[in-house]
């Protein structure tokens, strides 16, 4: 998984660079050369969506998702363990279902394309499919880790 995570970080950095470059080029092309880039807004939106969906798995691995740790810290250890298992199981199910739904959607729209850029539909939907599949995998690994530990993760939240 280390290789996959490193590749994911590199991909996210490339998407971030593309997200920054696209509007910048649009400004230069329009302001300096008076020739707007057709589809720049759609392309920038695509890079933003792809960055968000592809980066979600890495954020989850690092513990960066919202977890309501203050609430979990108030629960007794067995309650925290049960809640963490429930969250992980629900996440695996939901993201797995989203993966299957996106694959089904791609399969039904193989001949379609986006309006402005005329991007193939499968390419447009690929970040959703890959992002959801990676989220499913990360939560599955998290579920296995929780089951192996036999207890919930330690919460380091400071309650004030």
C-alpha positions in Angstrom: 0.0 0.0 0.0 2.9 2.4 0.5 3.5 2.5 -3.3 -0.1 3.1 -4.0 -0.2 5.9 -1.4 2.9 7.6 -2.8 1.5 7.4 -6.3 -1.7 8.9 -5.0 0.1 11.8 -3.4 2.1 12.4 -6.7 -1.2 12.3 -8.7 -2.9 14.7 -6.2 0.1 17.1 -6.5 -0.1 17.0 -10.3 -3.9 17.6 -10.1 -3.3 20.6 -7.8 -0.7 22.0 -10.2 -3.2 21.6 -13.1 -5.9 23.2 -11.0 -3.7 26.2 -10.4 -2.3 26.4 -13.9 -5.6 26.2 -15.8 -7.2 29.5 -14.5 -3.8 31.1 -14.6 -3.4 30.3 -18.3 -6.9 31.4 -18.9 -6.1 34.8 -17.3 -2.9 35.1 -19.4 -4.6 34.0 -22.6 -7.6 36.3 -22.2 -5.7 39.3 -20.7 -2.5 39.3 -22.7 -3.4 37.7 -26.0 -7.2 38.4 -26.0 -7.9 34.8 -26.9 -9.9 32.9 -24.2 -9.3 29.2 -23.7 -12.4 27.3 -24.6 -13.5 25.0 -21.8 -11.0 26.3 -19.2 -13.8 26.5 -16.5 -14.9 23.0 -17.1 -11.4 21.7 -17.1 -10.6 23.5 -13.8 -13.8 22.1 -12.3 -12.8 18.6 -13.4 -9.3 19.0 -11.8 -10.9 20.2 -8.5 -13.4 17.3 -8.4 -10.6 14.8 -9.3 -8.3 16.2 -6.7 -11.0 16.0 -4.0 -12.1 12.4 -4.9 -8.6 11.0 -5.4 -7.2 12.7 -2.3 -10.0 11.5 0.1 -8.4 8.1 0.6 -5.1 9.5 1.6 -6.8 11.9 4.0 -8.7 9.0 5.5 -5.5 7.0 5.9 -4.0 9.9 7.8 -7.0 10.3 10.1 -8.0 13.6 8.6 -11.7 12.9 8.1 -14.2 14.4 10.5 -14.6 11.9 13.3 -16.6 13.6 16.1 -13.8 12.5 18.5 -15.3 14.6 21.3 -18.4 12.5 21.2 -16.5 9.3 20.9 -14.2 10.2 23.8 -17.2 10.4 26.1 -18.1 6.8 25.4 -16.9 3.9 27.5 -14.2 1.7 25.7 -16.7 -1.0 24.6 -19.0 1.7 23.2 -16.2 3.4 21.3 -15.1 0.0 19.9 -18.7 -0.8 18.8 -19.1 2.7 17.2 -15.8 2.5 15.4 -16.7 -0.9 14.0 -20.1 0.4 12.9 -18.5 3.4 11.2 -15.9 1.3 9.4 -18.5 -1.3 8.3 -20.9 1.5 7.0 -18.0 3.2 5.2 -16.9 0.1 3.5 -20.5 -0.6 2.4 -21.3 2.9 1.3 -18.0 3.5 -0.6 -18.2 0.0 -2.1 -21.7 0.8 -3.3 -20.6 4.1 -4.8 -17.8 2.3 -6.6 -20.2 -0.2 -8.1 -22.7 2.5 -9.0 -20.0 4.5 -10.8 -18.7 1.5 -12.7 -22.3 0.8 -13.7 -22.8 4.4 -14.8 -19.6 4.3 -16.9 -20.8 1.0 -18.5 -24.1 2.5 -19.5 -22.5 5.7 -21.0 -19.5 4.4 -22.8 -20.4 6.3 -26.0 -21.3 9.6 -24.3 -19.0 12.6 -23.7 -19.1 15.9 -21.8 -20.6 18.9 -23.6 -17.8 21.5 -23.7 -14.6 19.6 -23.7 -16.1 16.5 -25.4 -14.2 14.4 -22.8 -15.2 10.7 -22.9 -17.7 9.9 -20.1 -15.4 7.1 -18.7 -12.6 9.6 -18.2 -14.9 12.1 -16.6 -16.2 9.5 -14.1 -12.8 7.8 -13.5 -11.9 9.9 -10.5 -15.1 9.0 -8.8 -14.6 5.3 -9.4 -11.0 5.2 -8.4 -11.5 7.5 -5.4 -14.4 5.5 -4.1 -12.5 2.2 -4.6 -9.5 3.6 -2.7 -11.8 4.8 0.1 -13.4 1.4 0.3 -10.0 -0.2 0.6 -8.8 2.3 3.2 -11.8 1.8 5.4 -11.6 -2.0 4.9 -8.0 -1.9 6.1 -9.0 0.3 9.0 -11.8 -2.2 9.9 -9.3 -5.1 9.8 -6.9 -3.1 12.1 -9.7 -2.4 14.6 -10.8 -6.0 14.6 -7.2 -7.2 15.2 -6.7 -4.7 18.0 -9.9 -5.7 19.7 -10.4 -2.1 20.9 -11.1 1.3 19.5 -8.3 3.7 18.5 -7.0 5.9 21.2 -8.5 9.4 21.1 -6.2 12.3 21.8 -8.8 15.0 21.8 -8.5 17.7 24.4 -11.9 18.6 25.8 -12.1 22.2 27.1 
